[in-house]
Amino acid sequence: MAKRSIKIATIGGGSGYTPELVKGFLDRYDEMPVRELWLVDVPSGEEKLNVIGAMAKRMVKAAGKPMKIVTTMDREAALTDADFVTTQFRVGQLPARVNDENIPIKYGTLGQETNGAGELMMAMRSIPVLLDIVHDMERLCPAAWLINFANPAGMMTEAVLHYTNWKKVIGLCNGPDNIRRDIVQALNVDPVRVYVEFIGLNHLVFAKHIYLDGQDVTAHVIKLVTSKKQRVDNPGVGNWDADFLQSLGVIPISYLQYYWKTKQVVAEEQRAAAREGSRAVVAERLEKQLFDIYRDPTLVTLPEELKKRGGSGYSRASCNLIYSI
């Protein structure tokens, strides 16, 4: 049976993560032919959008797939008749994230884009933009699905559900997918043999039950994590207190450290800000390195440096979700 080709609009297309998304669509092209991928950004992101667009076109050419890449700052043109709209924008870009982190730290509280005061600052900038996008979608692509990856993912998705009439929206976080990947690595088995049952939402989830070939191996995996310091998620829970992890009986996402280990995390953030800089400052340096690499006119594969960014791996979750729909 012939498969219907689709149009996808990605808002925040100049992101350094976009080539990973392009690769995900190319890898799935025979199952899910993306006819057009529109990468949208704002004037302040035009230079990065051009770099990413050129990289994406090289990847498509190397893959030999008839997927059209369009770069634009005309959001309405991108949204018109789109089947899926993915949002991965950061209002104010990384300089705004530096403020989100450093201002709260200055006053001894959490500065993080999905937790604490930093989350609220980011949400206040980002939610109005997402609601504007939804209102455009109501006019231009009323049948589309909105897949939101922009942080703070939970608040953004709730805003759409509570303050618009749009229902076809899913907030996406790659955290659960990363946890499953790390569990598979800990067990050293083929991924198809592992099923993980999650509870929770976005950045606050737990791997409640872990099955290997249908058999519950949750306790065994927790023991592997605590005894071998197995990295699970980013930045990881393998170095957490072993008795505490075993008493939970589940594997938590590492973001829960912001609630359970608040004092330690704030102290670590303050020390980091005084030395190499906050996570946002480090991310700025990584992004500059990444875009210098992307500018290489011969590059057609994902560079290893991309894995250093915290959101690396999200395309797998995005593509799996879109394909399942």
C-alpha positions, 0 to 999 in steps of 0.5 A: 500500500502506498504511503502518504507523504507528509509535511513537517514544520519545525519551529526553531529550525536553527537549533543545533539539534535539528540535524539529529531530527533530519537524520531520524526522518531520513532513517525512517523515510521508507516507512514514513516519507517526509515530503517536505521539512520546513525549518523556521526561525526568527531574524536573530537566528537567521545565521544559524538557520542557514548553517543548519539548512545547508547541513540538512540539505547535504544529509538529504543528498547523501541519503538519496531521499527525495525530501525537500528542505525549506528554510524560512522565517515565514512561519505562516508559509511553513505552517500552511497544510502541515501534517505535524508541527514540532516546536523546539524554540528557545525564546532569547536563545542561550543568553536568556538561559544564562540569565535563567540560571545565574539570577536564581543562583545569585539568590541561593535558589534553583536556576534550571530551565525545567525546575525552580525559578529558572523554569518560571522565567523561561515559561513566562517568555515561551508560553505566549509564543507557543500560544501564538503558534497554536492560533496560527495552526488553527487557521493554517493547518487545523488537522495537524498534530503539535509535538512540543519539545520546547522547555519547560515541556510540561508547563508549555503543553498544559498551557496549550491544553488549558488556554486554547481549544487545541487538543492534538498536542503532545509534550515530548521529553527524551528523558524516558527514552534515555532511561530505557536506553541506559537500562538496555545497556546495563542489561547488555541485551537487544533493545527489542527484549526490553519493555519499561513501564513508566509513570509520571510526566516529562521530566518527572518520571519513574521506571516503575517496572522493567521487563526482559523477555516478559519477566520482571527484572526491576530489582535486578536492574536497580541492583546493577545501577547501584552496584556498578554506578551505571549511568542512567539518564543525564546527568545520571543517578548511578552515583546516588545513595545506593540504599535510597535508590533500592528503597524506592523500588523504581528508577527515577529520572535524574531531574528529581535531584532538583527536588530531593537534593536541592541544597546540594544541587544549588551548591554545585551550581554556585560552584560551577558558575564561579569556575567554568560557568553555569550549564548555560555558559557551557552550552554556549561554548558547546554550541559554538563548537558545534556550529563551527563543525556544521559549517564544514561543507563536506560534513554529512553525518552527525558529529560526536560533539552533538552527544555532549548536549543534554538533549541529544537523542530526542529525535528518536523519541520524536520520530517514533512518536510521529510514526506511531501517530 
